[in-house]
Amino acid sequence: MSYVEGFVIPVPEGKKEAYRAMAEMAAPIFIEHGATRVVETWGDDVKKGHTTDFYGGVKAEEGEVIVFSWIEYPSKEARDAAHDKVMADPRMKPPEGGMPFDGKRMVYGGFAVMVDQSA
């Protein structure tokens, strides 16, 4: 069964296009190195919770939008093999002017798929 690496990132509203451009540049590199799908989403209906929520999880600040992203791989082994290749790829160097988000507040992890259904 496939393997998913997920990300939650707070991105300043004004950096949406810079983030999109960075994501469009990076997606083919992930696929070249073994990913089967890359999805980047921009929050437009992310509620603030009573106890916890996406905003609290990444310590989002006023004016930041939650980005929820995932990369699919055929297996955990494929993800592990791709990771070092992607990070070593010279095309993955940060864009001029730096990243369009604070990477220290990004939350990410790898997930084994339990259920996968499609219509």
C-alpha positions as CSV (number, residue, x, y, z in Angstrom):
1,M,0.0,0.0,0.0
2,S,1.1,3.6,-0.6
3,Y,2.8,5.9,1.9
4,V,2.0,9.6,2.5
5,E,4.2,12.4,3.8
6,G,2.0,15.2,5.1
7,F,2.7,18.9,5.9
8,V,0.9,21.7,7.6
9,I,2.5,25.1,7.1
10,P,1.5,28.7,8.1
11,V,2.1,31.0,5.1
12,P,1.6,34.8,5.1
13,E,-1.4,35.7,2.9
14,G,0.8,38.0,0.8
15,K,3.1,35.2,-0.1
16,K,0.6,32.9,-1.7
17,E,2.0,33.3,-5.2
18,A,5.6,32.9,-4.0
19,Y,4.5,29.7,-2.3
20,R,2.6,28.4,-5.3
21,A,5.6,29.1,-7.6
22,M,7.9,27.3,-5.1
23,A,5.5,24.3,-4.9
24,E,5.2,24.1,-8.7
25,M,9.0,24.1,-9.1
26,A,9.4,21.4,-6.4
27,A,6.6,19.0,-7.4
28,P,8.2,17.6,-10.5
29,I,11.5,17.1,-8.6
30,F,9.7,15.0,-6.0
31,I,8.0,13.0,-8.8
32,E,11.3,12.5,-10.6
33,H,12.7,11.0,-7.4
34,G,9.9,8.6,-6.7
35,A,6.7,10.4,-5.6
36,T,3.5,9.4,-7.4
37,R,1.5,12.5,-6.5
38,V,2.1,16.0,-4.9
39,V,-0.8,18.0,-3.6
40,E,-0.6,21.6,-2.3
41,T,-3.7,23.2,-0.8
42,W,-4.4,26.7,0.4
43,G,-6.8,27.0,3.4
44,D,-10.1,28.7,2.7
45,D,-12.3,27.1,5.3
46,V,-10.1,26.3,8.3
47,K,-12.0,26.9,11.5
48,K,-10.4,27.9,14.8
49,G,-11.0,25.2,17.4
50,H,-11.9,25.4,21.1
51,T,-9.0,23.2,22.3
52,T,-6.7,22.8,19.3
53,D,-6.6,23.4,15.6
54,F,-4.3,23.8,12.6
55,Y,-3.5,27.4,13.6
56,G,-2.3,26.4,17.1
57,G,-0.4,23.3,15.8
58,V,1.9,25.6,13.7
59,K,1.6,28.7,15.9
60,A,0.1,30.6,13.0
61,E,0.2,34.4,13.4
62,E,-2.2,37.0,12.3
63,G,-2.4,37.2,8.5
64,E,-1.1,33.7,7.9
65,V,-3.1,31.0,6.0
66,I,-2.8,27.3,6.7
67,V,-1.4,25.3,3.8
68,F,-2.1,21.5,3.9
69,S,0.0,19.4,1.6
70,W,0.9,15.8,1.0
71,I,3.2,13.8,-1.2
72,E,2.3,10.2,-2.1
73,Y,4.8,7.4,-2.6
74,P,4.5,3.7,-3.6
75,S,5.9,2.8,-0.2
76,K,7.8,4.0,2.9
77,E,11.0,2.7,1.4
78,A,10.4,4.7,-1.8
79,R,9.8,7.8,0.4
80,D,13.0,7.2,2.4
81,A,15.0,6.7,-0.8
82,A,13.5,9.8,-2.4
83,H,14.1,12.1,0.6
84,D,17.9,12.2,0.4
85,K,17.8,12.6,-3.4
86,V,15.4,15.5,-3.2
87,M,17.3,17.3,-0.5
88,A,20.6,16.9,-2.4
89,D,19.0,18.0,-5.7
90,P,20.5,21.5,-6.5
91,R,17.2,22.6,-7.9
92,M,15.8,22.5,-4.4
93,K,17.9,25.3,-3.1
94,P,15.8,28.0,-1.4
95,P,14.5,30.7,-3.8
96,E,16.2,34.1,-3.9
97,G,14.9,36.1,-1.0
98,G,14.3,33.0,1.1
99,M,11.4,30.6,1.7
100,P,7.9,32.1,1.6
101,F,7.2,30.6,5.1
102,D,8.8,30.0,8.4
103,G,10.0,26.4,8.2
104,K,10.5,26.1,11.9
105,R,6.7,26.2,12.4
106,M,6.0,23.6,9.7
107,V,4.5,20.3,11.0
108,Y,5.2,17.2,8.9
109,G,5.4,13.4,9.2
110,G,5.1,10.1,7.3
111,F,1.9,8.1,7.3
112,A,1.1,4.5,6.4
113,V,-2.2,4.4,4.5
114,M,-5.0,2.5,6.3
115,V,-8.0,3.2,4.0
116,D,-7.9,4.4,0.4
117,Q,-11.2,4.6,-1.5
118,S,-12.2,6.5,-4.6
119,A,-15.6,7.1,-6.2
